């Protein structure tokens, strides 16, 4: 019986299998072979070998397990990345379907999207991201349009300036610059000196020093364009100071060409003390007239954070004469401190030097600080101002009204 089985197997391998391989019928013949082998084996005794069906099933299982191991070895992406990829594909499908889905989403946003508990929550989150992205896109578009409009406006203004600017105007500007420089050069020889005290750097912050330098730059330009400029002196000025660094930011290469005098010496070492007058708002002495023979000193500082009386104490320490501008004598002072900026001081002193008129000079005081010029005695106007303040705050209103009516019964009629 075994010999017959072996003979049958040889016949199948030699004839049937090659024929099936040529004509693509191998899969259909395998069940036939397996049924023949099973039927033959069933007729044998119990001592025979196990059936070929069991061997084929075991072989199939081994092959499947090998394929699965190969797949797990080749696929190196973690499960989290595969889920993110699936989420991206889902979002792409929703975008193609016309839903409100943002174009660019980060991994954190995708994780938040996957952690949403329900479908409606996912839709709301996607809607929020879509609107956010839309707002950013609109803002970017508006910024680009604004930039384009600005560039167009600059081009138009440059074109109009080029068309309007004639050779005569450019020649006039260059000629006036030469005239201003010539006046400044003359002032260094024949002009009245004006000293800026540069010794307050340690008492100011960096921002305050920057503001001080801005005011000094404005003062220098105003002085250079005046009819009779001062000879400006920067005393107590050091090359490695913060003042120097800030000046270089503004003037750059023109710093060495400025028609001013800079020295690290004190003004008491350069000029005689009897000619020096320190201008400070804290001085008890009021300046009445402008003296062309004196040398005025102005403290180069910003008075916002500096304690009151610093410049006055410095002047007293050096034994110098002090003076304050007669602001209360000519102006009906309203609010704020009586400290002025350096460029305002420069304009006031230049106007006094040219005209000797206090009203014209004090027009450069900011109008927010005073109500107007005085046309009456100071004591009477002070009393009027006090009465107005008491009326404003409601203190002893009836008594103040009576007193006010007595003083100004003709001019004002109280209802």
C-alpha positions as CSV (number, residue, x, y, z in Angstrom):
1,X,0.0,0.0,0.0
2,X,2.8,2.3,0.8
3,X,4.5,1.6,-2.5
4,X,1.3,2.5,-4.3
5,X,1.1,5.8,-2.5
6,X,4.7,6.6,-3.3
7,X,4.1,5.7,-6.9
8,X,1.1,7.9,-7.1
9,X,3.0,10.8,-5.6
10,X,5.8,10.4,-8.2
11,X,3.3,10.5,-11.0
12,X,1.7,13.6,-9.6
13,X,5.0,15.4,-9.2
14,X,6.3,14.4,-12.6
15,X,3.2,15.0,-14.7
16,X,0.4,16.9,-13.1
17,X,2.3,19.6,-11.2
18,X,4.4,20.8,-14.2
19,X,1.2,20.9,-16.3
20,X,-0.6,23.0,-13.6
21,X,2.3,25.4,-13.3
22,X,2.3,26.0,-17.0
23,X,-1.4,26.6,-17.3
24,X,-2.0,28.4,-13.9
25,X,-4.0,25.6,-12.3
26,X,-1.8,24.9,-9.4
27,X,-4.2,26.3,-6.8
28,X,-7.1,24.2,-8.1
29,X,-5.1,21.0,-8.0
30,X,-3.8,21.3,-4.5
31,X,-7.2,20.4,-2.8
32,X,-7.4,17.3,-5.1
33,X,-3.9,16.2,-4.1
34,X,-4.8,16.8,-0.4
35,X,-8.1,14.9,-0.6
36,X,-6.4,11.9,-2.4
37,X,-3.6,11.8,0.2
38,X,-6.1,12.1,3.1
39,X,-8.3,9.3,1.6
40,X,-5.4,7.0,1.2
41,X,-4.1,7.7,4.7
42,X,-7.4,7.1,6.3
43,X,-7.4,3.6,5.0
44,X,-4.1,2.9,6.7
45,X,-3.6,1.6,10.2
46,X,-3.2,3.8,13.3
47,X,0.5,3.3,13.2
48,X,1.0,5.3,10.0
49,X,2.4,8.9,9.9
50,X,0.2,11.9,10.6
51,X,-1.7,13.3,7.6
52,X,-0.3,15.8,5.2
53,X,-3.2,18.2,5.9
54,X,-1.9,18.9,9.4
55,X,1.6,19.5,8.0
56,X,0.3,22.0,5.5
57,X,-1.7,23.9,8.1
58,X,1.3,24.1,10.4
59,X,3.4,25.3,7.5
60,X,0.8,27.9,6.6
61,X,0.8,29.2,10.2
62,X,4.6,29.4,10.3
63,X,4.6,31.3,7.0
64,X,1.9,33.8,8.2
65,X,3.8,34.4,11.5
66,X,7.0,35.0,9.5
67,X,5.2,37.5,7.3
68,X,3.8,39.3,10.3
69,X,7.2,39.5,11.9
70,X,8.7,41.0,8.7
71,X,5.9,43.6,8.6
72,X,6.4,44.6,12.2
73,X,10.2,44.9,11.6
74,X,9.8,47.0,8.5
75,X,7.2,49.4,10.0
76,X,9.1,51.6,12.4
77,X,6.6,54.4,12.9
78,X,5.0,54.5,16.3
79,X,1.3,54.2,16.8
80,X,1.0,57.9,17.6
81,X,2.4,59.0,14.3
82,X,0.1,56.7,12.4
83,X,-2.9,58.1,14.3
84,X,-1.7,61.7,13.5
85,X,-1.3,60.7,9.8
86,X,-4.8,59.3,9.9
87,X,-6.1,62.5,11.5
88,X,-4.4,64.6,8.7
89,X,-6.0,62.4,6.0
90,X,-9.4,62.9,7.7
91,X,-8.9,66.7,7.8
92,X,-7.9,66.7,4.2
93,X,-11.0,64.8,3.2
94,X,-13.1,67.3,5.2
95,X,-11.4,70.2,3.5
96,X,-12.1,68.7,0.1
97,X,-15.7,68.3,1.1
98,X,-16.0,72.0,1.7
99,X,-15.9,72.1,5.5
100,X,-14.2,74.9,7.5
101,X,-10.8,73.3,8.2
102,X,-7.5,75.2,8.6
103,X,-4.8,74.6,6.0
104,X,-1.9,74.4,8.5
105,X,-2.2,72.5,11.8
106,X,0.7,71.7,14.2
107,X,1.1,68.4,16.0
108,X,-0.2,69.9,19.2
109,X,-3.3,71.1,17.5
110,X,-3.8,67.7,15.9
111,X,-3.5,66.1,19.4
112,X,-6.0,68.5,20.8
113,X,-8.3,67.7,17.9
114,X,-8.0,63.9,18.5
115,X,-8.6,64.4,22.2
116,X,-12.0,66.1,21.6
117,X,-14.7,64.0,23.3
118,X,-17.3,64.3,20.5
119,X,-17.7,65.1,16.9
120,X,-19.4,68.4,17.5
121,X,-16.5,69.4,19.8
122,X,-14.1,68.5,17.0
123,X,-16.1,70.6,14.5
124,X,-16.1,73.6,16.9
125,X,-12.3,73.3,17.5
126,X,-11.7,73.2,13.7
127,X,-14.0,76.2,13.2
128,X,-12.0,78.1,15.8
129,X,-8.7,77.3,14.2
130,X,-10.1,78.2,10.8
131,X,-11.3,81.6,11.9
132,X,-8.0,82.3,13.6
133,X,-6.1,81.4,10.5
134,X,-8.5,83.6,8.4
135,X,-7.9,86.6,10.7
136,X,-4.1,86.2,10.5
137,X,-4.3,86.0,6.7
138,X,-6.5,89.1,6.6
139,X,-4.1,91.0,8.9
140,X,-1.2,90.0,6.7
141,X,-3.0,91.1,3.6
142,X,-3.9,94.5,5.2
143,X,-0.3,95.0,6.3
144,X,1.0,94.3,2.8
145,X,-1.6,96.7,1.2
146,X,-0.7,99.4,3.8
147,X,3.0,98.9,3.0
148,X,2.3,99.2,-0.8
149,X,0.2,102.3,-0.3
150,X,3.0,103.8,1.8
151,X,5.6,103.0,-0.8
152,X,3.4,104.5,-3.5
153,X,2.9,107.7,-1.4
154,X,6.6,108.0,-0.9
155,X,7.3,107.6,-4.6
156,X,4.7,110.3,-5.4
157,X,6.1,112.7,-2.9
158,X,9.6,112.1,-4.1
159,X,8.5,112.7,-7.7
160,X,6.7,115.9,-6.7
161,X,9.7,117.1,-4.7
162,X,12.0,116.4,-7.7
163,X,9.6,118.3,-10.0
164,X,9.1,121.2,-7.6
165,X,12.7,121.4,-6.6
166,X,14.6,123.7,-8.9
167,X,18.4,124.3,-9.2
168,X,17.8,127.8,-7.7
169,X,16.3,126.3,-4.5
170,X,19.2,123.8,-4.0
171,X,21.6,126.7,-4.6
172,X,19.7,128.8,-2.1
173,X,19.9,126.0,0.6
174,X,23.6,125.6,0.1
175,X,24.2,129.3,0.2
176,X,22.2,129.7,3.4
177,X,24.1,126.8,5.1
178,X,27.3,128.6,4.3
179,X,25.9,131.8,5.7
180,X,24.8,130.1,8.9
181,X,28.2,128.5,9.3
182,X,29.9,131.8,8.7
183,X,27.9,133.4,11.5
184,X,28.7,130.6,13.9
185,X,32.4,130.9,13.0
186,X,32.2,134.6,13.7
187,X,30.5,134.0,17.0
188,X,33.4,131.8,18.1
189,X,35.6,134.9,17.8
190,X,33.3,137.9,18.6
191,X,30.1,136.4,20.0
192,X,28.9,136.4,23.6
193,X,29.7,133.0,25.3
194,X,26.9,130.8,26.6
195,X,27.9,127.9,28.8
196,X,26.1,124.5,29.2
197,X,27.1,122.7,32.4
198,X,27.6,119.0,31.5
199,X,28.3,117.8,35.0
200,X,24.9,116.2,35.7
201,X,25.3,112.9,34.0
202,X,25.6,110.8,37.2
203,X,22.3,112.2,38.5
204,X,20.2,111.2,35.5
205,X,19.2,107.9,33.9
206,X,20.1,106.9,30.4
207,X,16.8,108.0,29.0
208,X,17.0,111.4,30.6
209,X,20.5,111.9,29.2
210,X,19.1,111.0,25.8
211,X,16.4,113.6,26.1
212,X,18.9,116.2,27.3
213,X,21.1,115.6,24.2
214,X,18.0,116.0,22.0
215,X,17.3,119.4,23.5
216,X,21.0,120.4,23.1
217,X,20.9,119.4,19.4
218,X,17.8,121.6,18.9
219,X,19.5,124.4,20.8
220,X,22.6,124.3,18.6
221,X,20.6,124.3,15.4
222,X,18.4,127.2,16.7
223,X,21.6,129.2,17.7
224,X,23.3,128.5,14.3
225,X,20.3,129.9,12.4
226,X,19.9,133.1,14.5
227,X,21.0,136.5,13.5
228,X,23.5,137.0,16.3
229,X,24.4,133.5,17.6
230,X,26.1,132.7,20.9
231,X,29.5,131.1,21.3
232,X,28.4,127.8,22.8
233,X,30.7,126.2,25.4
234,X,30.3,122.6,26.7
235,X,32.1,122.7,30.0
236,X,32.8,119.6,32.2
237,X,32.5,117.6,29.1
238,X,34.3,114.2,28.9
239,X,35.1,112.2,25.8
240,X,34.1,108.9,27.3
241,X,30.8,110.2,28.8
242,X,27.3,109.2,27.9
243,X,26.7,112.7,26.6
244,X,29.5,112.1,24.0
245,X,28.0,108.8,22.9
246,X,24.6,110.3,22.4
247,X,26.0,113.2,20.5
248,X,27.8,110.9,18.1
249,X,24.5,109.1,17.3
250,X,23.1,112.4,16.1
251,X,26.0,114.2,14.4
252,X,28.2,111.2,13.4
253,X,30.9,112.5,11.1
254,X,29.8,116.1,11.5
255,X,30.6,116.0,15.3
256,X,34.2,117.1,14.7
257,X,33.1,120.0,12.5
258,X,30.7,121.6,14.9
259,X,31.4,125.3,15.6
260,X,31.2,125.0,19.3
261,X,33.8,124.8,22.1
262,X,34.1,121.6,24.2
263,X,36.3,121.3,27.3
264,X,36.6,119.1,30.3
265,X,37.4,122.1,32.5
266,X,35.0,123.8,34.7
267,X,33.6,127.2,33.6
268,X,35.2,128.8,36.7
269,X,38.6,127.9,35.2
270,X,37.8,129.3,31.8
271,X,36.0,132.5,32.7
272,X,36.2,135.0,35.6
273,X,33.7,134.3,38.3
274,X,32.4,137.9,38.5
275,X,31.1,137.6,34.9
276,X,29.3,134.2,35.4
277,X,25.5,134.0,36.2
278,X,23.9,130.6,36.7
279,X,20.3,130.5,35.4
280,X,18.2,128.3,37.6
281,X,14.5,128.3,38.5
282,X,15.3,127.8,42.2
283,X,17.2,131.1,42.5
284,X,15.6,133.8,44.8
285,X,17.0,136.5,42.6
286,X,14.9,137.4,39.5
287,X,16.5,138.4,36.3
288,X,15.4,141.9,35.2
289,X,17.3,142.7,32.1
290,X,19.6,140.8,29.7
291,X,23.3,141.8,30.3
292,X,25.5,141.5,27.2
293,X,28.7,141.6,29.3
294,X,27.7,138.6,31.4
295,X,28.2,135.0,30.7
296,X,25.1,132.9,31.4
297,X,25.3,129.2,32.5
298,X,22.5,126.7,31.8
299,X,22.4,123.3,33.5
300,X,22.3,120.5,30.9
301,X,19.8,118.3,32.6
302,X,16.2,117.1,32.6
303,X,14.3,118.4,35.7
304,X,11.8,115.6,36.0
305,X,13.6,113.3,38.4
306,X,16.4,115.5,39.7
307,X,15.8,116.9,43.2
308,X,14.9,120.5,43.6
309,X,17.8,122.9,44.1
310,X,20.7,120.8,42.6
311,X,21.8,123.5,40.2
312,X,21.4,126.2,42.8
313,X,23.5,124.3,45.3
314,X,26.2,123.8,42.7
315,X,26.3,127.5,42.0
316,X,26.5,128.4,45.7
317,X,29.2,125.9,46.2
318,X,31.3,127.6,43.5
319,X,30.4,131.0,44.7
320,X,28.6,132.2,41.6
321,X,25.7,134.6,41.1
322,X,22.3,133.1,40.3
323,X,19.2,134.3,38.6
324,X,15.8,133.1,37.5
325,X,13.6,134.1,34.6
326,X,10.8,136.6,35.6
327,X,8.0,134.2,34.7
328,X,5.7,135.3,37.5
329,X,6.3,139.0,36.7
330,X,5.1,138.7,33.1
331,X,3.0,135.6,33.0
332,X,-0.2,134.6,34.9
333,X,1.1,131.2,35.9
334,X,-1.4,128.4,35.9
335,X,-0.1,124.9,36.6
336,X,3.1,122.9,36.4
337,X,6.7,123.6,37.4
338,X,8.6,126.6,36.2
339,X,11.3,124.6,34.6
340,X,11.8,125.0,30.8
341,X,13.6,122.8,28.3
342,X,17.1,123.7,27.0
343,X,15.9,124.7,23.5
344,X,13.2,126.9,25.0
345,X,15.8,128.6,27.2
346,X,18.0,129.1,24.1
347,X,15.1,130.7,22.1
348,X,14.3,133.0,25.1
349,X,17.9,134.1,25.5
350,X,18.4,134.7,21.8
351,X,15.2,136.8,21.6
352,X,16.3,138.8,24.7
353,X,19.7,139.4,23.1
354,X,18.2,140.7,19.9
355,X,15.1,142.6,21.1
356,X,15.3,143.0,24.9
357,X,11.6,142.4,25.0
358,X,10.4,140.0,27.7
359,X,7.0,139.5,26.1
360,X,8.4,138.4,22.8
361,X,10.9,136.2,24.6
362,X,8.4,134.5,26.9
363,X,6.2,133.6,24.0
364,X,8.3,130.5,23.7
365,X,7.1,129.3,27.1
366,X,4.5,126.5,26.5
367,X,1.0,128.0,26.6
368,X,-0.4,125.2,28.7
369,X,1.6,126.5,31.7
370,X,0.2,130.1,31.8
371,X,-3.1,131.8,31.3
372,X,-1.8,134.9,29.6
373,X,0.5,138.0,30.1
374,X,0.0,140.3,33.0
375,X,-1.4,143.8,32.4
376,X,-1.9,144.7,36.1
377,X,0.1,144.7,39.3
378,X,1.2,141.2,40.3
379,X,-0.3,141.3,43.8
380,X,-3.8,142.1,42.5
381,X,-3.7,139.4,39.9
382,X,-2.4,136.9,42.4
383,X,-5.3,137.8,44.6
384,X,-7.7,137.3,41.7
385,X,-6.2,134.0,40.8
386,X,-6.5,132.8,44.4
387,X,-10.1,133.8,44.4
388,X,-10.8,131.9,41.2
389,X,-9.2,128.8,42.7
390,X,-11.3,129.0,45.8
391,X,-14.4,129.4,43.6
392,X,-13.3,126.4,41.6
393,X,-12.9,124.2,44.7
394,X,-16.0,125.6,46.4
395,X,-14.3,126.9,49.6
396,X,-16.2,129.8,51.3
397,X,-18.0,130.4,48.1
398,X,-20.3,133.2,49.3
399,X,-17.6,135.1,51.0
400,X,-15.3,134.8,48.0
401,X,-18.1,136.0,45.6
402,X,-18.7,139.1,47.7
403,X,-15.0,139.9,47.8
404,X,-14.7,139.2,44.1
405,X,-17.6,141.6,43.5
406,X,-16.1,144.4,45.5
407,X,-12.8,144.2,43.5
408,X,-14.3,143.8,40.0
409,X,-17.8,145.2,40.4
410,X,-17.6,147.2,37.2
411,X,-15.9,144.6,35.0
412,X,-17.9,141.5,36.1
413,X,-21.6,141.3,36.9
414,X,-22.5,138.4,39.1
415,X,-25.9,136.9,38.6
